[in-house]
Amino acid sequence: ASMHLAYIGVAAVLLAMAVLLYFVVRFYADDAAFHWLATLVIVFSLLVALLCVLMVPVDVFALTYAQAEQGAAISQAYYVLYGCVIVLAFVVIPFTYFYTEEYLEAQDIGEEQSCCSRTMAAVKYTSISLAVVVVLLLIGVVMQPGGAKEKISNKTDFLNWVDNLTDLHGSAFEHSVLLVVGILSVLGTANMVLYTGVGLMALPVYMIRGSGDLMAAAAQVNRDSYRIKERKIEIQLKYGQSQRYSRQDLRELQNLNREERMLAARDESLVAAQKTCFYWVARVLAPFRVVLGIVLLCFSLLIVVSLGISLVDK
């Protein structure tokens, strides 16, 4: 009974996390480019990433208090989550991206496109990332980075080496998975360092400078919308009744339609922002925002100076 309650509790926590992630994704998503498949994949990817992070304290607890059998279960859970990360990063996410891009492009030009044709186009482009992960797995299997180097001096040693390569439960497969996860971790860390560094400097400057007047932003949106409509009319008049656009004009028309949808969504958000109490409170507290921005700027500069002194000292 206690195990059933534990499973129910875990399922409830996962469901609550998924619901929370869904609302976060919908809050930041662009309504003009919304697609249910992309939302589902993003929510599931974030859920897997959170589970990978939460596995660390669970692993520490298992090593401290739990039995050896539970430690083996934790190890298997790591490999399941890492496998999900690899499949999502190299197969599911690229496929979803290319599938939704085909859908949006067809929507921009008002073209009827079947689900099968979109799927085939997405599979064609996804095969590139799939080939990359296969090559990385093969490199990890053959080279086994971090593993003991086996000396091959005779035919028996060579056959044992081949058997180790084909054993899914052996060290070769383990090292190949860890190699791919390590590459993804390096790329993720590089992105985190880049965006964190930019954010530490951009946020104070943004708070000091301010976001500008919403009325001026709305006027700029209207000017951009008018410019886009004029350019669309020029392209349509260029071909008259014929709808056989050149490839370059067709691509430009798709981009113009997408920009127009984004500007429409931006205009709606600006109109809604002017009706909120937060807008008027922010205008009243504008001097305090500048002071806070200066404090954050000094804090960012302190971090830069501290890191520089530490590097010189090393």
Summary of the structure (lengths in Angstrom):
residues: 314
radius of gyration: 26.7
end to end distance: 57.4
largest distance: 81.6
contacts: 788
relative contact order: 0.06
helix: 86%
strand: 0%
